[in-house]
């Protein structure tokens, strides 16, 4: 089962210039995203109601998208506005539309009941809109279930091994670090403070640290994104008392949008507050390398799990935060089931 009644990240605003479209599949459904010449967004079932031609093979023209097979036109609501060669438009000539909007340079889509689609409930990521931060991002077609990605991001003890050459740092430090986990509603946050740490390579390259640092990782899950606030500064300069303006900081947005049960749109961004030294390029290249390392692990997991359905999985101490998220998701699944049952 896949959750439907929530806002998923469909892509970045830059993916859809005016007059363009892109084909994507979300929760097993083929969707065409497009932006009209006037800049308005549309998200439609990617299937013409005439002969099932993908609308994504067609063209955006003004305020409509035109099927390339017989030229039938649809507006952003899914209504058929023109059929070449006839004046009458059949009442059944429409396609499903999905609520879509954008904020903080991110596109959000709602795959469930449109009546519940309140944009105010979508996640925010203010760092994309803050002139004091620079950011860049990427879209991965991940061949793994989205929940494996959630587990990976909520338990950062794997950094010591999977990312030993980039952001990992000292393995002993990662496993001796106390993790505090808090849950408020559907939000789960894990706090990890690592005083007197050896800075990882990415931090040295980005900020020029010469000695040990006070380091932190604060991981926030909010359906269906995870933010990782991380950084470091010279030892004893106030990082754990909230004095971080002088520190090297990074904020990551990780969005996991199911394409199917075992494939995921993985869209991530990295933002940094050091925009005066050309650091974003350095950060992006090294973070991109770490994401490659993660995706290799996740896809290996998925292959083995597909071969051994029902195979044993044992929790360890580092799974506390990811298990809290699993409880949140289980509660959301139950709420959707109850709502669907009540509507029958």
PLY file of the C-alpha trace (Angstrom):
ply
format ascii 1.0
element vertex 344
property float x
property float y
property float z
element edge 343
property int vertex1
property int vertex2
end_header
0.00 0.00 0.00
1.18 3.52 -0.77
0.03 6.64 1.08
-2.04 8.89 -1.14
-3.44 11.76 0.92
-0.34 13.88 1.36
1.84 16.23 -0.66
4.68 14.55 -2.53
7.57 16.32 -4.19
7.03 15.98 -7.94
10.24 17.75 -8.97
11.95 21.10 -8.95
10.40 24.26 -10.36
13.29 24.45 -12.81
12.12 21.14 -14.33
9.17 22.92 -15.93
9.94 26.08 -17.89
6.93 27.83 -19.43
5.51 25.86 -22.35
7.18 22.59 -21.35
6.03 19.22 -20.01
7.54 16.15 -18.40
6.28 12.59 -17.94
6.54 10.98 -14.51
4.95 8.07 -12.69
3.81 8.52 -9.08
2.31 5.76 -6.92
1.99 3.58 -10.01
0.06 6.21 -12.00
1.44 7.88 -15.13
1.19 11.66 -14.91
2.15 14.47 -17.27
3.31 17.68 -15.58
3.23 20.84 -17.64
3.47 24.60 -17.37
1.38 26.84 -19.60
2.88 29.73 -21.53
1.48 32.00 -18.79
3.33 30.00 -16.12
0.40 28.06 -14.62
0.96 24.44 -13.57
-1.01 21.40 -14.67
-0.80 17.73 -13.69
-2.95 15.32 -15.68
-3.43 11.61 -16.16
-0.93 10.81 -18.92
-3.51 9.14 -21.12
-5.71 10.73 -23.73
-9.34 9.70 -23.23
-9.76 9.09 -26.98
-7.30 6.27 -27.76
-5.00 6.21 -24.72
-2.09 8.04 -26.33
0.29 9.47 -23.68
-0.32 13.20 -23.47
3.34 13.61 -22.59
4.10 12.74 -26.22
2.12 15.82 -27.24
2.73 19.55 -27.01
1.99 22.48 -24.71
0.41 25.33 -26.65
-0.67 28.42 -24.73
-2.94 27.24 -21.93
-3.51 23.66 -23.16
-1.72 20.42 -23.82
-2.44 18.80 -27.19
-2.47 15.06 -27.89
-0.12 14.27 -30.76
-2.38 11.52 -32.17
-5.56 13.41 -33.21
-4.90 16.89 -31.83
-7.39 16.75 -28.97
-6.71 19.51 -26.44
-7.01 19.59 -22.64
-6.61 22.42 -20.14
-4.93 22.18 -16.73
-8.20 20.99 -15.12
-8.33 17.97 -17.44
-11.31 19.31 -19.39
-11.30 18.74 -23.14
-11.39 22.16 -24.80
-11.18 21.20 -28.48
-11.59 18.22 -30.80
-10.48 18.99 -34.37
-13.21 18.51 -36.94
-16.19 18.70 -34.59
-17.95 21.30 -32.48
-19.53 19.00 -29.93
-17.34 17.80 -27.07
-18.68 14.60 -25.42
-19.39 14.87 -21.69
-16.97 11.99 -21.05
-14.11 13.79 -22.83
-11.90 14.68 -19.87
-8.90 13.26 -18.05
-8.10 13.15 -14.35
-6.25 16.16 -12.96
-4.14 16.25 -9.79
-3.64 19.19 -7.42
-0.20 20.69 -7.98
1.54 23.83 -6.76
5.03 25.11 -6.03
6.88 26.80 -3.19
10.54 27.17 -2.25
11.48 26.14 -5.83
9.80 22.74 -5.36
6.79 21.22 -7.15
4.25 19.43 -4.94
1.60 16.99 -6.17
-1.36 15.38 -4.37
-2.26 11.88 -5.57
-5.22 11.26 -3.25
-8.61 12.86 -2.61
-8.46 16.38 -4.11
-10.87 17.68 -1.46
-8.18 17.11 1.18
-5.38 18.87 -0.73
-4.60 21.92 1.41
-1.32 23.57 0.25
-0.77 24.88 3.77
-0.02 21.30 4.90
2.86 20.81 2.44
6.42 20.79 3.82
8.45 23.99 3.64
12.16 24.37 2.97
13.00 28.02 3.51
16.70 27.62 2.70
15.87 27.50 -1.02
14.49 31.04 -0.77
17.09 32.57 1.57
19.59 34.83 -0.22
22.18 34.00 2.45
22.24 30.38 1.36
23.23 28.75 -1.91
21.82 25.41 -2.99
21.79 22.85 -5.73
20.03 19.52 -6.18
19.48 16.41 -8.23
16.82 13.85 -9.12
17.64 10.13 -8.88
15.58 7.27 -10.26
16.10 4.94 -7.31
15.49 1.23 -7.87
14.42 0.63 -4.29
11.42 1.03 -2.03
11.02 4.51 -0.57
11.00 3.25 3.02
14.53 1.89 2.67
15.57 5.45 1.88
13.79 6.74 4.99
15.60 4.16 7.13
18.92 5.15 5.58
18.49 8.85 6.28
17.11 8.55 9.80
20.05 6.42 10.97
23.30 8.21 10.15
25.56 5.72 11.92
26.11 4.20 8.47
28.14 7.29 7.52
31.23 5.80 9.14
31.27 2.88 6.71
29.32 3.79 3.58
30.81 7.32 3.39
34.22 6.77 4.93
35.97 8.74 2.16
33.67 11.79 2.18
31.45 12.90 5.08
31.88 9.87 7.32
34.53 10.72 9.83
35.58 8.44 12.67
33.51 5.19 13.07
33.95 5.05 16.84
32.68 8.62 17.13
29.51 7.83 15.18
28.59 4.82 17.30
29.39 6.34 20.68
27.40 9.50 19.92
24.18 9.67 21.89
21.11 10.16 19.70
18.05 11.86 21.16
14.81 11.18 19.31
11.66 13.29 19.67
8.26 12.83 18.07
5.60 15.52 17.75
2.56 14.46 15.77
3.83 13.12 12.45
7.24 14.77 12.79
10.23 12.80 14.10
13.54 14.51 14.89
16.85 12.88 15.82
19.58 15.00 17.44
23.25 13.96 17.32
26.00 16.15 18.81
29.64 15.17 18.27
32.04 17.39 20.22
35.79 17.28 19.61
35.38 15.38 16.33
37.84 14.87 13.52
36.33 16.86 10.61
35.43 14.77 7.55
37.01 15.52 4.20
34.02 17.50 2.90
34.16 19.85 5.88
37.91 20.38 5.51
37.59 21.13 1.79
34.62 23.43 2.31
35.61 25.34 5.45
39.35 24.85 5.83
39.25 23.36 9.34
42.75 22.70 10.73
41.89 20.80 13.90
39.04 19.05 15.69
35.56 20.54 15.53
32.25 20.49 17.36
29.88 18.80 14.92
26.11 18.20 14.83
23.49 16.33 12.85
19.79 17.07 13.31
17.48 14.93 11.19
13.81 15.88 10.76
11.21 13.64 9.13
8.00 15.27 7.94
5.85 13.34 5.46
7.27 13.05 2.87
10.61 14.80 3.17
13.60 14.54 5.47
15.74 17.55 6.35
19.25 17.08 7.66
20.77 20.11 9.40
24.47 19.54 9.87
27.71 21.42 10.29
30.71 22.15 12.41
32.76 24.89 14.04
35.87 25.30 16.16
35.69 23.43 19.46
34.04 25.31 22.30
32.68 28.20 20.25
29.01 27.74 21.16
27.58 25.31 18.61
25.55 23.47 21.23
24.25 26.67 22.78
22.77 27.78 19.46
25.68 30.01 18.35
26.17 28.83 14.78
26.35 31.97 12.65
30.14 31.60 12.48
29.97 27.86 11.69
30.08 25.95 8.45
26.51 24.74 7.97
24.69 22.56 5.47
20.99 21.80 5.18
19.79 18.92 3.05
16.32 18.24 1.75
15.66 14.63 0.84
12.31 13.96 -0.83
11.14 10.41 -1.40
8.20 10.01 -3.77
7.16 6.44 -4.63
7.10 5.66 -8.33
5.98 2.12 -7.56
6.29 -0.33 -4.68
9.98 -0.88 -5.42
11.11 2.26 -7.28
11.35 5.81 -5.96
11.83 9.36 -7.19
14.65 10.51 -4.94
15.07 14.30 -5.11
17.63 15.93 -2.87
19.20 19.35 -2.41
22.21 20.58 -0.49
22.32 24.16 0.81
25.25 25.90 2.47
25.73 29.23 4.22
29.24 29.68 2.77
28.37 31.34 -0.52
31.30 33.77 -0.70
34.04 31.29 -1.58
32.57 29.17 -4.35
31.94 26.39 -1.84
28.59 25.14 -3.22
30.35 23.51 -6.19
32.77 21.70 -3.88
29.99 20.63 -1.56
27.71 19.50 -4.37
30.33 17.28 -6.02
31.24 15.54 -2.81
27.64 15.19 -1.59
26.69 13.83 -5.01
29.35 11.18 -4.51
27.87 10.25 -1.12
24.39 9.96 -2.62
25.83 7.58 -5.22
27.20 5.50 -2.36
23.81 5.46 -0.65
21.87 4.52 -3.78
24.22 1.60 -4.43
23.50 0.30 -0.91
19.74 0.81 -1.20
19.47 -0.90 -4.57
21.52 -3.84 -3.28
19.14 -4.11 -0.32
16.13 -4.06 -2.63
17.53 -6.79 -4.87
18.15 -9.09 -1.92
14.81 -8.31 -0.27
12.98 -9.03 -3.53
14.72 -12.40 -3.64
13.84 -13.21 -0.03
10.33 -11.86 0.68
9.46 -12.29 4.33
13.11 -12.72 5.27
14.17 -11.92 8.82
15.18 -8.33 9.67
16.59 -7.61 13.14
16.59 -4.13 14.71
19.66 -2.66 16.42
20.10 0.35 18.70
20.64 2.81 15.84
17.17 2.07 14.44
15.31 4.09 17.08
14.57 7.12 14.87
13.70 5.09 11.77
11.38 2.89 13.84
9.63 5.99 15.17
9.06 7.08 11.57
7.71 3.64 10.74
5.17 4.07 13.58
4.13 7.44 12.09
3.69 5.93 8.65
1.76 2.94 10.02
-0.62 5.37 11.74
-1.11 7.29 8.49
-1.83 4.06 6.60
-4.42 3.12 9.23
-6.08 6.54 9.01
-6.35 6.26 5.23
-7.82 2.76 5.48
-10.39 3.93 8.00
-11.35 6.93 5.87
-11.71 4.74 2.78
-13.81 2.19 4.68
-16.10 4.89 6.05
-16.70 6.23 2.54
-17.85 2.84 1.20
0 1
1 2
2 3
3 4
4 5
5 6
6 7
7 8
8 9
9 10
10 11
11 12
12 13
13 14
14 15
15 16
16 17
17 18
18 19
19 20
20 21
21 22
22 23
23 24
24 25
25 26
26 27
27 28
28 29
29 30
30 31
31 32
32 33
33 34
34 35
35 36
36 37
37 38
38 39
39 40
40 41
41 42
42 43
43 44
44 45
45 46
46 47
47 48
48 49
49 50
50 51
51 52
52 53
53 54
54 55
55 56
56 57
57 58
58 59
59 60
60 61
61 62
62 63
63 64
64 65
65 66
66 67
67 68
68 69
69 70
70 71
71 72
72 73
73 74
74 75
75 76
76 77
77 78
78 79
79 80
80 81
81 82
82 83
83 84
84 85
85 86
86 87
87 88
88 89
89 90
90 91
91 92
92 93
93 94
94 95
95 96
96 97
97 98
98 99
99 100
100 101
101 102
102 103
103 104
104 105
105 106
106 107
107 108
108 109
109 110
110 111
111 112
112 113
113 114
114 115
115 116
116 117
117 118
118 119
119 120
120 121
121 122
122 123
123 124
124 125
125 126
126 127
127 128
128 129
129 130
130 131
131 132
132 133
133 134
134 135
135 136
136 137
137 138
138 139
139 140
140 141
141 142
142 143
143 144
144 145
145 146
146 147
147 148
148 149
149 150
150 151
151 152
152 153
153 154
154 155
155 156
156 157
157 158
158 159
159 160
160 161
161 162
162 163
163 164
164 165
165 166
166 167
167 168
168 169
169 170
170 171
171 172
172 173
173 174
174 175
175 176
176 177
177 178
178 179
179 180
180 181
181 182
182 183
183 184
184 185
185 186
186 187
187 188
188 189
189 190
190 191
191 192
192 193
193 194
194 195
195 196
196 197
197 198
198 199
199 200
200 201
201 202
202 203
203 204
204 205
205 206
206 207
207 208
208 209
209 210
210 211
211 212
212 213
213 214
214 215
215 216
216 217
217 218
218 219
219 220
220 221
221 222
222 223
223 224
224 225
225 226
226 227
227 228
228 229
229 230
230 231
231 232
232 233
233 234
234 235
235 236
236 237
237 238
238 239
239 240
240 241
241 242
242 243
243 244
244 245
245 246
246 247
247 248
248 249
249 250
250 251
251 252
252 253
253 254
254 255
255 256
256 257
257 258
258 259
259 260
260 261
261 262
262 263
263 264
264 265
265 266
266 267
267 268
268 269
269 270
270 271
271 272
272 273
273 274
274 275
275 276
276 277
277 278
278 279
279 280
280 281
281 282
282 283
283 284
284 285
285 286
286 287
287 288
288 289
289 290
290 291
291 292
292 293
293 294
294 295
295 296
296 297
297 298
298 299
299 300
300 301
301 302
302 303
303 304
304 305
305 306
306 307
307 308
308 309
309 310
310 311
311 312
312 313
313 314
314 315
315 316
316 317
317 318
318 319
319 320
320 321
321 322
322 323
323 324
324 325
325 326
326 327
327 328
328 329
329 330
330 331
331 332
332 333
333 334
334 335
335 336
336 337
337 338
338 339
339 340
340 341
341 342
342 343
